Every structure is written in structure tokens, then in C-alpha cells.
Amino acid sequence: VCPQFQGKGIATNVISSVKDDISDTQPHIEFMSALIRSSNSRSLRAVEKAGFKDDGKGNFKLVFCNLNARPK
């Protein structure tokens, strides 16, 4: 996200929209994951707000989201 638009929830909204679209149109997909450098706190926060959980390991963070666990 361009610096002048950072901190406005744009990335979180995009991540949530993609997650919802995949959940709605691809019901056979149960999990989504993202690999993010652990020093990239803004990206980690954006995926966390979108419902992803950190695996807590290494210099890169593997975050995942169980699509079947979200309320319909």
C-alpha cells in the first residue's frame, strides 16, 4: 500500500475480501496461508485483523486461517 494510504485498513479490507470470496466460491478450500517476514509488523497486523493466526516460528511468519471456522 502506498505510504499516503497506509494505516487506513486498506490491506486488511483487501485480505478479508479475498478470504471471503475464496470461502464463498471455493468451498473445498479449508485453509489459507501467507508467508510474511517477521519484521514486517504492518503486514502481520493486517492479516491478524483479517482473522489469520501466527504459527510463532522463525524469521518468517506463516499465518493461516481456517475458512470453515468463520461464521456464515
Salt bridges, closest charged atoms under 4 A:
ASP20 OD1 - ARG70 NH1 3.46
ASP24 OD1 - ARG70 NH2 3.08
GLU48 OE2 - ARG45 NH1 2.36
ASP54 OD2 - LYS61 NZ 3.96
